């Protein structure tokens, strides 16, 4: 499966989920993650869809795979924080929430708001 086919499959799965066809969505994401086990987008989509379906163990497993691929990603750290909060582990939720905040700050440092440059307080 090439990158375009993979992206199309992930988009189809997301569409299926939004249309209420959860089984089709999960089946397509299973195909995507099997074909491309290092696809952050596929694992993250699987985590979010499972989270939306309140399948927290499956969401956690997918989120951990996405985190393995891209541990410094703001969104996967946020997803992990949300999953751990739902699973009742506040310490782990806070850990990943803090990681997400750090990534957010790093992004802000890389891309500062141009309208605030040169403004003195």
N, C-alpha and C positions, 0 to 999 in steps of 0.2 A: 504494500500500500504506500503510495507516494504522499508527500506532504499535503497536496491539494485534496486528495481523496480522504485523507485523515481529517482535515479541517471540515470538509463537507459532511462527513459522518458525524462529527461532533456537533455541527450545526443542526443536522437532522435530528439527532438525539435531543438536543435542547428544544427544538420545535415540537417534537413528539411529547416531551414533558409538559410544555406549555399548553398543549392541546389535550392533556389528560391521559395520554397513552404511555403510562409509566413503564409498562413491561417492554414496549418497543424501545423506549429511551434507554433503559438499563441494558437491554440486549445490544444495542448499537455501541454503547460505551464499553461494554465488555469486549466486543469485537475490536474497538479502537485501542483499548489498553493491552489486549493480547497482541495485536499487530504492531503496536508501537509502545512497548513498556516504559519508555523514557519520555513519553509525551506528557508534559506538564498540563497542557490544556485538557487532554482526555481525563486524566486523573482528577483535576480540579473540578471539571464538569460532573464527574461521577460523585465526587464528595458533596458538591452543592445539591445535586438532585437527590441523593440519598438523605442529605440533611433535610431538604424540603419534605421528603416523605417520612421524616422522623425515624429513619433507619440509622440510628446513631453509630452502631458498631460498623456498619458498612461505610458510612460517611467517614468515620475515623480511619478505617483501613485505606480508603482511597486518598484521603487527605495526607496521610503519612507517606504514601507513595509520591504524591505531588511534592511534598516537602523534601523528600529524598532527592528529587530531580532539581528543585529550585528552593533551597532552604531560606534564602534571603528575600523571598517574595512577600510583599506586604499582604496580598490577598489570601495566600494559603495560611499564613500565620493568623490572620483574622478568622479564617474558617476553622482552623484548629482550636482557637480560643472559644469560638461559639460551640463547637462540638463538645469540648471538654466541660464547658459550663452546663450544657444539657445533660451530660453524663454525671454531673455532680462533683467534678473534681475542680474546685475553685483554684487551687494552687497551680495546676497545669493550665487552666484557662487564663489565669493572670500572667503566667510565664509567656504564653504565646501572644497574649494581648500586648505585653511589653515589647516582644519582638516585632510585632506589627507597628507599634508606635515608633520604635527605633528605625525601622525601614522607612516609615513616613518621613521622619526627620531627615534621614539621609537623602531621600528624594527632594525634599525642600531645599537642602543645601546644594544639591546638584542643579536644581532648577528654581532659583529664587524668583520671587514675584518681581517682575521688572518695574511695576508701579511703586514698589517700596524702596527701590534703590536710590540712594542719595538723599533720602528723607531723614532729617535729624529730629530727634525727639526732645 
